């Protein structure tokens, strides 16, 4: 998933449909992103360094 923060796009890997739907339904997408998706600087639940891009999306 690509998420745009200001003018920069960030890539997050292996985000499940439940999390995506919850993000779309959240009353505050910013708070949901900060609490459930964003990494902490070294790793996160969807950090592409530790959660690789699924093979079907690789080139």
NORGI-V186705 format. One record per residue. RES is the residue in three letters. PSI is psi in whole degrees, 0 to 359 (* if undefined). D_FIRST is the distance of its C-alpha to the first C-alpha in Angstrom with 1 decimal. Layout:
RES|PSI|D_FIRST, RES|PSI|D_FIRST
This chain:
UNK|137|0.0, UNK|132|3.8, UNK|128|6.4, UNK|124|10.0, UNK|112|12.8, UNK|242|16.0, UNK|9|15.9, UNK|136|13.5, UNK|137|9.8, UNK|142|8.2, UNK|133|5.7, UNK|137|5.2, UNK|150|6.3, UNK|38|8.0, UNK|125|7.0, UNK|158|9.9, UNK|328|10.7, UNK|317|13.2, UNK|319|11.1, UNK|314|8.9, UNK|321|12.4, UNK|322|14.0, UNK|313|11.8, UNK|326|12.8, UNK|348|16.3, UNK|140|16.8, UNK|329|19.8, UNK|99|18.4, UNK|325|14.7, UNK|314|15.6, UNK|319|17.5, UNK|314|15.1, UNK|312|12.3, UNK|322|15.2, UNK|326|16.6, UNK|341|13.9, UNK|312|10.6, UNK|143|12.0, UNK|170|13.8, UNK|12|17.5, UNK|334|18.0, UNK|333|18.7, UNK|163|16.2, UNK|174|14.0, UNK|341|12.8, UNK|23|9.3, UNK|124|10.7, UNK|345|10.1, UNK|331|13.9, UNK|351|14.8, UNK|88|12.1, UNK|158|11.9, UNK|131|9.6, UNK|144|11.2, UNK|325|14.2, UNK|343|13.6, UNK|357|10.8, UNK|153|13.0, UNK|*|15.6
